[in-house]
Amino acid sequence: MSISDVTVTISVQRPTPILGGFGKPLILGASTAGQAFKNYADLDAVRTDYPSATEEYKAAAALFGQRNAPAEVAIACRRTGTDPEALADYVPQLLQRDWHFLIATTATIADQILIADAVEADRTRQYLTRTSSKADLAEIKAKGYERTAVLYHPTVTNYPDAAWVGAVGSLPPGSPTWKGWTLFGIAPLDLDATELNEIHALGGNAYVTKAGVNVTSDGRAVSGEFIDLVHSQDYIVQSIKFGIQDLFNRAQDTNTKISYDNTGIAQLESVVRTVLQRAYINGMIADGEDGVPLYSTTFPPRSAVDPAEIAARNYPDGQFEFVLAGAIHSAAIRGVIKFA
């Protein structure tokens, strides 16, 4: 990520006792000579660097072939020939670039673990992958990844994971759930309820037919967390960081400053509230019974700030909270038949 003067932390507070450019994909490939990180606006542009027989092209075709295809994808190829680049070293370098969802051409379990470990440690991106092995699915499940989701499918060569990102990833964060999506170019699995539950228990997702429509069976990361919740969390954090950093930058552009007084503090709070309102419009934040968005901010006045923090020109006390809107993934309906 880029250098910033802003730190944003967020936690998911769940009710008791119930556990309770931002969608841009990156295709990580590998080739003898390697290929630098580059953005592509369509499949024709990809073909100029990656012929149609390459794995990178196949992944891009799955991404661009969906109804909500991204406006842009990035591709980077790790060098495997002379002076090869180790995957464990290469992925952290990519985390300095502009993208959010990672798709890898490799589907080997050792590589998947290396990639997922790097993504989880960074805590700003999400990794979607695929497997045809329940044993591999169980090994990934044991890691408890929150930012890694796996689509179980017997055919991994047509990139069902990339199709899933292409269908959902570019929609406004908070507006979609990742369950119930049709993936063009991907064949559904013929599973009964027991087999599907087994895949879910192993931390995986599947592509099945429900009510005559082919759809993704669930929308969860390996840990059981919902993919859209993690995406929403990242959106809030990065939007606030960007917004406040932009506020600092614009002050410098006008030869002014953000004063350490209640006016300056109100400017910080305004940025946060703007992000939260935008998240509410996207469907991320719930309505109250009165129709008012369920978010709030607390930014204490200068008089309540530790003088040591004022001397250090650091404002440490801004806070926000919101109630996640969530989504309905299943329902139970009861009926009564009467004769009179």
Sequence and secondary structure as in RCSB ss.txt:
>XXXX:A:sequence
MSISDVTVTISVQRPTPILGGFGKPLILGASTAGQAFKNYADLDAVRTDYPSATEEYKAAAALFGQRNAPAEVAI
ACRRTGTDPEALADYVPQLLQRDWHFLIATTATIADQILIADAVEADRTRQYLTRTSSKADLAEIKAKGYERTAV
LYHPTVTNYPDAAWVGAVGSLPPGSPTWKGWTLFGIAPLDLDATELNEIHALGGNAYVTKAGVNVTSDGRAVSGE
FIDLVHSQDYIVQSIKFGIQDLFNRAQDTNTKISYDNTGIAQLESVVRTVLQRAYINGMIADGEDGVPLYSTTFP
PRSAVDPAEIAARNYPDGQFEFVLAGAIHSAAIRGVIKFA
>XXXX:A:secstr
    S          TTTT  TT EEEEEEESS EEEEEESSHHHHHHHS TTSHHHHHHHHHHTSTT  S EEE
EEEE SSS   HHHHHHHHTTSS SEEEES   HHHHHHHHHHHHHH S EEEEEES HHHHHHHHTTT SSEEE
EE S  TT HHHHHHHHHTTS TTS  SSS   TT       HHHHHHHHHTTEE EEEETTEEEES  B TTS 
BHHHHHHHHHHHHHHHHHHHHHHHHHHHTT    SSHHHHHHHHHHHHHHHHHHHHTT B B TTS B EEEE  
 GGGS HHHHHTT     EEEE B                
